[in-house]
């Protein structure tokens, strides 16, 4: 039975090697996942608020007794919509900002590369008057 044992068989630790650092990568990506979940939650809450407002609109319009009441109700509806969209877009952008800043911090401690600036030589002083004189010639 000892002859059936394969000499090239790997140990169980060899099979676990890819999974040993999984916790480290999960901790590194946690801020990104949290920011993405926050963004999705904001979109779902906006959808819920606006659906509720649209569903409540017919009952609010039935209560209107004059054209002024109708105009006031419409104005209230659109003001609430503008406020909801404004708040949600601000919160969504905060979530994206967090997401992008957390993904930028995952550079494994590498220093950011220095910027490479291009320098352009200015026109020489002796060429500048020649160009100005040429542009002032009469036709």
Secondary structure, DSSP 8 states (H G I E B T S, - for coil): -GGGS-TT---HHHHHGGGTTHHHHHHHHHHHHHHHHHHHHHHHHHHHHHHHHHHHHHHHHHT--SHHHHHHHHHHHHHHHHHHHHHHHHHHHHHHHHHHHHHHT-STT---------------HHHHHHHHHHHT---
